[in-house]
Amino acid sequence: MLSRGGYDLLEQRIMEEKLKQQMDSTDSNEGPLNPPSPASRHEKWKLARTKLGGKMTSKKSCYC
């Protein structure tokens, strides 16, 4: 869920996590790393509505 900092802080956390994963998956002898791609809109939306336990903040609504 979002707290203080909103989407800016969420995007920063996503970028740090992607960079960490990239550093873990490559050897340090390969040279400089390319910066990770920015988080997509749907990725930020989904993470903003996910609780720490992994459940979504609201139930799925169906307008069938």
Residue, then its C-alpha position, 0 to 999 in steps of 0.5 A: m500500500l502507498s504511504r507517505g511518498g506516494y508513487d514517487l517513493l514506490e517507483q524509487r523502490i521498484m528501480e532499486e529492487k530491479l538494479k539489485q536483481q540485475m547486479d545479483s544476476t551478472d558478474s562484477n567483471e562484466g563492466p558497467l551495468n545498464p540502468p533498469s527500465p522504469a516501472s510500468r503504470h500497471e506494475k505501480w498500480k498493482l503494487a500500490r494496492t497490494k498489502l504487505g501480506g500479498k493480498m489486494t486492498s479491495k475485492k474484485s468487482c465484476y460488472c457482468 
